């Protein structure tokens, strides 16, 4: 099993370009199964989750051609609802994104339970109820441990999602674009990757309106055609590099960073005493940061809580916690979405961080504290990257095992960090 060996305490310096958005690439690949004509995707991140999704889609009879490492031509001229590899499905949450397009295009799918990060229970009920509203039949076979999706005829519907689920929103969008009639999705999620999915589908001939809002209007079309689309930058990777620069007191420029998606994140980081400058599509993180937590009125301890987009995203909670260990003052973090998101905090405490875990959803960070090198293990993608940041800030050497988790969401992150001067090796 690969590991990172990191010598901390070295300020990062230089320029870096983020990979394409992993959370956009996964539904965009699934959406390519909706048309028999070729679709060319640019800026595809070459990471484990994307390669696993490609393998699942190939098993359905879809052809992939690599024009170059990050540009793929996908053609689903002949799609068959084959049984999917249960091991691959367990490896990524995004396997469930094949349900919507395959119900619409092939009339059904047998899907083993999806996997992904172990950060608590992640419901699939919202997907099932939304697809049923369009006319699909869904059954979970406990004996075979498999979901069976079938549809003889889909019809547009007015759908209120029982939660603003990102993947459920994506699934129902993909199912609805070629479904006859009008579909309205209320309480839809609106993250950047959902907006990209809608924009690409419209380029392929779909009719989706109110993109970026929580109420989407879709007019079904008989079929989609081929086309090209460029995946935007991964804003989670962008903020991870911002955090890495801050905790090492470094100065970096992040090129093609998509700053238009970072307004709320900038507000939250400003409360931690962190600011950056925007120059066109680039972000510049200065080496001098205030790093002092802004109290609420009456000098009360502030709370940073995750909420659906455009509020602060849950996937950045782990990064923000590490940054807060280097900021002066106290702050309460609250992630009500996932009961295991905070369970990497003991690793930060072992490095010297002053953190009190109040319950599975909340912790209080008191900073600044000096961190010290430690032997660690990555529990999930985002906590794994947060531990990389902590190791970069720490005095001495850290070893992070199970870095396959980090590789699932970050393309060649060790190489990018080395280009910024970090002492990090993969062994």
N, C-alpha and C positions, 0 to 999 in steps of 0.2 A: 504494500500500500504506500503510495507516494506521500511525502510530507514536505512542508516548507520549513526551512531553517532560516531564521530572521535575526539579524543583528540590529537592535533598535537604536534610537537616539540620533539618527542621521536626517537632517532636513531635506525634504524632497525639493528638486529644482529642475525646471525644464518644461517641455510640452508633451501632451499626450492627447490621443484621439480615442474616444470611446467606441466600442463595437455597436452594432445595430441592436435595437431593443429586443431582448429575448422574449418578453411578454407580448410583443407585437408579432415577432417571427412565427411563434407557435400557432396562433389562430390564422395568420395569413397563409401558412402552409396548408392548414386544414381547408381553408376557403378555396384553394386551388383545385380541390376535388369537385367543385360545383360546375366546372366548365370542361368541355371536351377539348377546347382549344388551348394552346400553350400559354403559360404565364411565366414571365421573367421577373424574378425577385432580385433586387440589388441590396447590398449591405447586409447579407444574411450572417448573423454571428455564428462562428464555428465553435459551438459549445456542446456539451454532452446532451442536454435536454433537447436541443434542436436536432442533433443527429439521431436521437432516439425517436423523435417525432417523424423524421424522414423515413426511418426504417419501418415504422408502423404504416405510414402512407404507402410506401412501396409494396408492402404486403397486400394492399388492396388493388394492386395492378397499375399503380401510377408510375410513370417514368420520370426519372430525374437525370438531367444533364448539367454538369458543372462547366459553365462558361469560363469561370475562374473560381478561386477559392471562396469568394463571397458573393458570387452571382450565379444563381441557379435557374435553369429552365425546367418547368414542371408541366407535364402534360398528362391529364387524366382522361384520355380518349376512351379507355375501357376500364370501368371501375366495377369491382366485384366485392360484395359484402363478406369477405373472408374472415375466418376466426383470427383474432389478433393475438399476438404473443403475450401471454399474461405477465411474464417477467418484465417485458418492456413497458406494459401498461402500469405495472406497479412502480416502475422507476420514475414516472413523471405524472404529475397531476393533469397535464394538458391532454392526455389520451382521451379524456371525455369530450374534448372539442371536436372529435370526429363524429359524435352522435348526430348533431344538427345537420351538417352537410350530407352525411350518408343517408339519413332518413329522407332528406329532400331529393337526393340524386339517385340513390339505389333502392329506396324503399325500406331500408332497415340496416341494422348492425347488431352483432353480438359483441358485447364489450365487457371484458374483465374489469373488476373494480380499479379505478385510477389510484395512483400512489402520490409520491411527492414528499415534500418536507414533513417531518414529524413535529408539527407545531400545534397539535390539537385536532379535534374532530373537524372535518371539512365536509359539509353537507352536499349531497347531490340532488336533494329533494326539489330544489328550485329549478334545476334543469328539467327534471322529469315532469313537473307540473306545467311548465311553460310549453314543452313539446306536446304534452297531452292537450293543451288548449288549442294547438294547431291541428289536432286530429291524430297524433301518433299514439300507438299503444306501447306501453312499457311494462315489463315484468322483470323482477329480480328472482332468479333461480338460485335458491340458497344451496341446494345440493351441488350444482355445478359452479356456484359462485360466479355468476355471470349476469349482466344486464342484457335483456333482449328488447331492442327497439324495432317496431314495425310501423309502416304507414302505407295504406292503400291509396289514400287521397288526403292531402293537406288543404286546409282552408284558412285564409287570413282571420285574425282574431284580435280582440282588445285584451291585452295581457298586462296584469299588474303583478310584477315580481314580488314575492314575499320578503326578499332581501335584495339589496343592490349588488348582487353577485357579478363579478367581472366575467367569469367563464360562462355563467348561465346567460348573461346578456349576449356574449359573443355567439353562443350556440344558437339562441333563438334568432339572432340577426341572420346567421348563415342559413338556417332552415327557412326563414320567411322570405328571403329575397327572390326565390323562384316559386313561392307558393301563391296561387291565385288569390286575388282580393287584397284588401287593405289590412295591414297589421300595425297595431300601435303597441309599443312596449313602454309601460310606465314604471317608474322606479328603476330605470335602467342605470347601470354604472356608466361612467363617462371618462374613464382614464385615457391617457394619450394613446395607448395601444388599441382601445376600442375605437377611438376616432380614426386611427390609421386603417383599421379593418374596414370601417364604413367608407373611407375615402378610396381604398383599393377596390372594394366591391362596386362602388359607383363608376370607377374607371372601367370596370369590366361589364358595365351596362345595368347595374342595379339602380334602384330609385329609393334612396334613403334620405330623409330630410330631418332637420333639427339635430344634426351631428354635433356632439359636445354637450348636449343637454341630457336631462334624465327622462325625457319623453321622446322616443324615436317613432317616426312615421315611415312605414315601408310599403311601397306599392309593388306587389309581385310582378315579375316579368317572366315571359315564357322560358328564356334561357339567357345565360351569360356568355360573353365572348372572351377572347384572350386579351392580353395586355402586359404592361410593365409597371412596376412599382418599386420605389426605393424606401426601405425601412429606415425610420428615423433613429437618432441616437438613443442609447439606453440611459434614461435619466437616473436610474438607480446606480448605474456604474459612474455616471458623472458625479453624483453626490458622494459616492464612496471615495472618489479621488479628491473631492473637496475636503472631506473629512480627513483623509490621509495627509493632505498638505497641512491642515490646521493642527493636528495632533503632533506633527513633527516640526512645526514652526517653519514650514517650507513655503516657497513661492512657485506656483505653477500656472501654466496656461492650458486650459482644456479646449481644444479646437472642435468646432462643429458640435457644440454641447446642447443645442436646443434649449436655450434659456427661457423661451416663451412658456415652458411647462414648469418652471421652478419658482413661481411667485410665492405660493404658500410655503414652500420649503424654505425659501429665503427668509420669510417672516419668522418661522420657527427657529431657524438657526441664528437669526439676529437676537432672539431671546437668550441664546447661549453665548452671545458675544462674538458671533462669527458673521463676517460680511465678505462679499466678493463683488467684483466689477464685471460688467457686461460690455463687450466690444463686438458689435455685430452678432455673429453666431458663436463667438468665443466667450469663455469665462476666465477671468484672471483672479486667482486666489493670492492675496498679498501675504507676505511673511509676518507682518505685524498685525495681530488680532487683539481685540479688547479682552476676549475670553472671560467675561463676567456675566453671570446669569442675571437677567432683569427680573426683579421681584414684581408680583402683582401689586395693585393698590393696597396701601396699608402695610407695605413691606411683607406681604404674605408670600409663602412659597408658591411659585407658579406651577401649573400643571400643563404638560404636553400630552395630548391625547390623540390617538389615531381616529380618523373618520373617513368615510367614502370621499373620493375625489370630487371636488378639487381641494379637499382638506389634506392634512398630513397623512401620507400613506403608511400602512403597517409595515411594509417591507423596508422602511428606513428607520424604524424604531431602534434596531440594534446599533446602527451607525451613530445615531444621535446620542445614545447612552454612552458610547465610548467617548464622543466629543465632550459630553458633559463632565466626564471624569477629569478633564483638563481645564474646566471653567470654574471660576470662583463663585461659590454660593451653593444653594440647595435647589433641587428641582424634582418634581414628581412626574414620573412617566406612567402612562396608563394605556395599555393595549387590551381593550375589551374583546377584540375579535378572536384571538387565539390563546388558549390557556397554557400553551407551552412556549410562547415566544420569549418569555423572560428566563427560561431555564438554562441559559448560558451565563448568567450573571455570576454564578459561583466561580467561574473561571476568571472573570475580571477581579473578583474579590481575592482570589489566590495570587493575583498579580499586584495587589496592594490597593485596589480601588475601594473607596468608602461607599458602599451601596447596601441599602437595606431592602430586601425583598419582602414587601408587605403581604402579598398574596400572589397567586399565579398570574395576575393581570397588572400588578402595580409594583413599582420600586421607587425609592428615593435615592438620588445620587448627591453626594456632598463632595465638592471639589475645591481647588484642584488637588490631585494626589499624584505622587510619583509612582509609575508602574515599573515592575521589574519582570525580567524574562522568566518564562515558565514553560513547562511541557503541557500542551493543550490538545484538544481534539475538537474538530469542527462538527457541530450537531446538525446544522442545516446551511443552506446557501448564504443567507443574510447574516446569521450569527457567525458563520465561518469567516466572512469578509470583515465583520466587526472585530474578530480576534486578530486578523491580519493587521488592522489599524492599531489595535492595542499593542501588538508586538513591535510595530514600527515606532511607536512612541516610547516603548519601555527601555529601561537601562539593562544592558546585557542581552543574552541570546534567548530566543524562544523557538520552540519546535511545535509546529501545528500538524497533527496527523489527520487522516481522513479528509484530505483536501480534494478528493473527488467531488465532495459536496460543493466546494467553491467553484470547481471547474464546470459544474452544471450551469452556472449562471454568469461566469466571468471568463472571457476569452483571453488566455495567455496573460493573466493578471500579473504573474511574477515577472514576465519579460517587460511589461509596461512599467512596473515599479522599478525594475533595474535601470530602465532608460531614464528614470527620474533620479537615479543615484542611490536607491535603496539597496541594502545588502540582504538580498533574499535569494535563496537557491532552492531548487526542487530536487529532492533526493528519493 
